[in-house]
Amino acid sequence: MNTMIDLHTHSLFSDGELIPAELIRRAEVLGTRAIAITDHCDFTNFEHIVSSLKRAKIMCEGRDIDVFVGVELTHVPPGKIARLADLARRGGAEVIVVHGESPVEPVQPDTNRMAVEADIDILAHPGFITQDIAQLAKDSGIMLELTSRGGHNRANGHVARTALAVGAQMVVDTDTHAPHDLINRDTALLIAIGAGLSQRQAEDVLGNSKRFIESIL
């Protein structure tokens, strides 16, 4: 499948610029095969996001793009991540992302560790993640994100090296907030190679997105 799969994007339901319909259409034009809309949430808004995004799936019927309902647990106190992840999953979230310890945001320490101990799918832009936490992610089948988003991507090389050291799975996502954030598969491949992966390793990382959506379709 030589097309883009993006498992981390945002709409107007959090801090994105686009309504879901336009986000989906712009991604489709770029050749995106599947997209997860993963708006920022905490305990105050996750129900609204999940219920609203369930209706967004209607817009992919008969089209060449699959839409998945997601959430990004953001700045949630580490000790409460597992509980919110469970609530979101039971509420219908198909893709659960946790906002990791990015080097450019004041994310509470221990977020990465508590995230990989919860029922989530992706630890987004985990910053200078330690090898022991990467090992926990591997053991739990949680993917570590290489991101195309400016600022967050400063630690991509470290994330890639640490993931490779323990055999943890990686994924390339955009963390889209605006139209210009969306990318095609060729650019996603360059993001992975730019993080220090070989061409073959980068291709395999992009394949993780395909295998993930196949597991939930």
PLY file of the C-alpha trace (Angstrom):
ply
format ascii 1.0
element vertex 217
property float x
property float y
property float z
element edge 216
property int vertex1
property int vertex2
end_header
0.00 0.00 0.00
1.95 3.00 -1.28
-0.30 5.59 0.36
-0.21 7.70 3.49
-1.85 6.60 6.73
-2.03 9.32 9.36
-3.01 8.30 12.89
-2.63 11.67 14.64
-4.56 14.75 13.45
-6.71 17.50 14.95
-9.91 19.24 13.94
-11.89 22.20 15.25
-13.10 19.95 18.05
-9.82 20.86 19.76
-7.15 23.22 18.40
-7.16 22.29 14.71
-8.18 24.76 12.02
-10.46 22.52 9.97
-13.83 20.90 10.47
-13.62 17.11 10.02
-15.14 17.22 6.53
-12.42 19.50 5.17
-9.65 17.72 7.04
-10.77 14.41 5.53
-11.08 15.86 2.03
-7.66 17.54 2.09
-6.06 14.33 3.31
-7.87 12.33 0.62
-6.55 14.64 -2.13
-3.00 14.03 -0.89
-3.53 10.29 -1.28
-4.11 9.46 2.37
-5.67 6.00 2.65
-6.73 6.28 6.29
-6.85 9.05 8.86
-7.50 9.12 12.58
-8.88 12.35 13.97
-7.43 12.46 17.48
-8.52 15.67 19.11
-7.00 16.82 22.39
-8.99 15.71 25.39
-9.07 15.33 29.14
-11.89 14.25 31.46
-13.95 17.33 30.62
-14.45 16.82 26.88
-13.62 13.27 25.78
-17.27 12.22 25.53
-18.12 15.16 23.25
-15.12 14.49 21.00
-15.77 10.77 20.64
-19.50 11.16 20.01
-18.92 13.95 17.46
-16.19 12.11 15.57
-18.33 8.99 15.31
-20.50 11.02 12.94
-17.44 11.97 10.89
-17.10 8.34 9.80
-20.26 8.78 7.72
-18.30 11.07 5.40
-15.93 8.29 4.33
-18.66 6.00 3.04
-18.04 5.24 -0.62
-14.74 7.13 -0.65
-11.11 6.07 -0.90
-10.28 7.02 2.68
-11.11 5.39 5.99
-11.75 7.58 9.03
-11.08 6.46 12.58
-12.40 7.98 15.80
-9.56 8.99 18.07
-8.47 11.07 21.02
-5.18 12.49 22.21
-4.99 12.50 25.99
-3.24 15.80 26.62
-1.67 17.12 29.83
-3.69 14.59 31.82
-2.12 13.94 35.25
0.00 10.81 34.77
-1.78 8.82 37.45
-5.12 9.34 35.70
-4.05 8.42 32.14
-5.04 4.76 32.41
-8.49 5.62 33.72
-9.21 8.13 30.96
-7.86 5.78 28.30
-10.25 3.11 29.51
-13.20 5.50 29.50
-12.36 6.70 25.99
-11.94 3.14 24.69
-15.25 2.03 26.18
-16.86 5.16 24.75
-15.86 4.21 21.22
-12.39 5.66 20.58
-10.64 3.47 18.01
-7.24 5.17 18.24
-5.91 6.41 21.56
-2.88 8.67 21.52
-1.16 10.18 24.55
0.61 13.53 24.28
4.12 12.50 25.27
6.91 14.44 26.93
7.75 16.67 23.98
10.88 18.82 24.38
8.86 21.97 23.61
5.89 21.69 25.98
5.58 21.54 29.78
4.27 17.98 29.91
4.24 16.59 33.42
7.14 14.23 34.19
6.26 10.53 34.24
3.65 10.98 31.50
5.57 8.69 29.14
5.84 5.90 31.70
2.22 6.00 32.80
1.07 6.19 29.17
2.80 2.95 28.15
1.27 1.22 31.16
-2.23 2.15 29.94
-4.45 0.79 27.16
-3.30 3.15 24.42
-2.06 2.78 20.85
0.48 5.55 20.27
2.79 7.58 22.48
3.07 10.81 20.51
6.30 12.81 20.24
7.75 11.22 23.41
10.80 13.48 23.49
13.88 12.09 25.19
12.25 8.81 26.11
14.34 6.40 28.13
15.19 2.91 27.00
13.31 1.25 29.84
10.09 3.08 28.89
10.63 2.18 25.24
10.96 -1.44 26.34
7.64 -1.18 28.19
6.07 0.25 25.04
7.38 -2.69 23.03
6.07 -5.19 25.58
2.63 -3.55 25.44
2.50 -3.21 21.66
2.40 0.59 21.87
3.91 2.49 18.95
6.34 5.38 19.46
5.75 8.32 17.18
8.13 10.03 14.79
6.43 13.31 13.98
6.58 15.78 11.14
5.40 18.59 13.43
7.91 21.35 14.06
9.29 21.55 17.59
8.04 18.14 18.60
10.25 16.61 15.89
13.47 17.82 17.50
13.76 14.51 19.34
12.88 12.25 16.38
16.44 10.97 16.08
16.60 10.07 19.75
13.20 8.37 19.61
14.28 6.32 16.60
17.58 5.23 18.16
15.92 4.28 21.43
13.12 2.36 19.72
15.58 0.47 17.54
17.68 -0.45 20.57
14.80 -2.38 22.14
12.81 -3.31 19.04
9.85 -1.04 19.81
7.47 -0.26 16.97
7.42 3.23 15.50
4.91 5.14 13.42
5.14 8.37 11.39
2.30 10.85 11.93
1.71 14.53 11.21
0.00 15.88 14.33
-1.88 18.03 11.84
-3.43 21.25 13.12
-3.62 23.20 9.85
-3.94 22.36 6.12
-0.22 22.78 5.45
0.62 20.16 8.10
-0.75 17.29 6.01
1.87 15.30 4.08
2.02 12.51 1.53
3.73 9.16 1.90
6.95 10.30 0.24
7.35 13.03 2.83
6.53 10.61 5.65
9.30 8.35 4.36
11.73 11.28 4.45
10.72 12.02 8.05
11.66 8.47 9.03
14.92 8.53 7.07
15.73 11.95 8.54
15.41 10.41 12.00
18.30 8.12 11.12
16.51 5.08 9.73
17.62 3.26 6.62
15.31 3.15 3.60
14.27 -0.37 4.52
13.69 0.52 8.17
11.67 3.57 7.15
9.49 1.51 4.83
8.86 -0.95 7.65
7.89 1.84 10.03
5.33 3.16 7.54
4.05 -0.39 7.27
3.22 -0.35 10.97
0.39 2.11 10.29
-1.04 -0.23 7.65
-0.86 -3.23 9.96
-2.48 -1.25 12.75
-5.52 -0.16 10.76
-5.93 -3.66 9.37
-6.14 -4.90 12.96
-9.06 -2.60 13.77
-10.99 -2.60 10.48
0 1
1 2
2 3
3 4
4 5
5 6
6 7
7 8
8 9
9 10
10 11
11 12
12 13
13 14
14 15
15 16
16 17
17 18
18 19
19 20
20 21
21 22
22 23
23 24
24 25
25 26
26 27
27 28
28 29
29 30
30 31
31 32
32 33
33 34
34 35
35 36
36 37
37 38
38 39
39 40
40 41
41 42
42 43
43 44
44 45
45 46
46 47
47 48
48 49
49 50
50 51
51 52
52 53
53 54
54 55
55 56
56 57
57 58
58 59
59 60
60 61
61 62
62 63
63 64
64 65
65 66
66 67
67 68
68 69
69 70
70 71
71 72
72 73
73 74
74 75
75 76
76 77
77 78
78 79
79 80
80 81
81 82
82 83
83 84
84 85
85 86
86 87
87 88
88 89
89 90
90 91
91 92
92 93
93 94
94 95
95 96
96 97
97 98
98 99
99 100
100 101
101 102
102 103
103 104
104 105
105 106
106 107
107 108
108 109
109 110
110 111
111 112
112 113
113 114
114 115
115 116
116 117
117 118
118 119
119 120
120 121
121 122
122 123
123 124
124 125
125 126
126 127
127 128
128 129
129 130
130 131
131 132
132 133
133 134
134 135
135 136
136 137
137 138
138 139
139 140
140 141
141 142
142 143
143 144
144 145
145 146
146 147
147 148
148 149
149 150
150 151
151 152
152 153
153 154
154 155
155 156
156 157
157 158
158 159
159 160
160 161
161 162
162 163
163 164
164 165
165 166
166 167
167 168
168 169
169 170
170 171
171 172
172 173
173 174
174 175
175 176
176 177
177 178
178 179
179 180
180 181
181 182
182 183
183 184
184 185
185 186
186 187
187 188
188 189
189 190
190 191
191 192
192 193
193 194
194 195
195 196
196 197
197 198
198 199
199 200
200 201
201 202
202 203
203 204
204 205
205 206
206 207
207 208
208 209
209 210
210 211
211 212
212 213
213 214
214 215
215 216
